[in-house]
Amino acid sequence: MMLSNNSKILLLISLFLSAGLFLNACSDSTSSDDPADPEITGFLIEEQGVEIVRYENGTYTFNENRDDYVVDNSLSLSTTHVGGNLVRTSAEEEEIGDRRYFTPSVTIRFIQDDGDVIDLPEERTDGGTGSEINPEGYFRLKWDWTDPAASRNANLEQHGSDGSWMFHIRADYEGNAGVTFRVDRCDGDRELENVPGENNRIDQVRNCSVEEITIFQASIAMPVFVDQYDLTDETGKYPHMRHERQR
């Protein structure tokens, strides 16, 4: 059967449209539900909206105007320098061993390759206090200390109201320490598990069903200096029971 020119044109148009629909269907079927990983190149840490330190290109730049936190290009933990930045958890008359000394909540924010500063989504729908996982909360903050665990001079704590991207830096022993931050993404389903904590507390830990992929890691540790305190013992230990909770 011979087709007219008009019929041939209509047939070609139909074939092109069909091919386009087929390609779109293939593209949709292979696309991931996960958002593209942000291109993170650095971070900044701030307290009450004022920057303390910024990490870019393998270098830490400390805000000298935050002399309550910054001493000699280190993040300083002190009870005395410029009024101090450590908060005691118990009243003066309570047992020394029940106290912990840490900073107010500080926030970590992330720098993209285009220079924009972004906030990553919370792990849970209402920050750190809820039990429902945020569908967009793929990311988690991790950290590692350079000094051995047996004599670590400082640590990080995340309290229930801190959410995913706030934390307290805690003084343990006098001296120098270093902390390296990284961001992991959960590649798979996530669920919260209740695990026993200290003092009859139940902690919620997120488990990732497949694996966690590191999308950012600082190349060097941030220097931290723990100042001496008049109640430290003969070993330089701050007077509290060390709380080992870490996400």
Buried (B, 14 or more C-beta within 10 A) or exposed (E): EEEEEEEEEEEEEEEEEEEEEEEEEEEEEEEEEEEEEBEBBBBBBBBEEEBBBBBEEEEBBBBEEBEBBBBEEBBBBBBEBEEBBBBBEEEEEEEBEEBBBBBEBBBBBBBEEEEEBEEBBBBBBEBBEBEEBBEEBBBBBBBEBBBEEEEBBBBBBBBEEBBBBBBBBBBBBBBEBBBBBBBBBBBEEBEBEEEEBEEEEEBBEBEBEEEBBEBBEBEEBBBBBBBBBEEBEEEBBBBBEEBEBEB
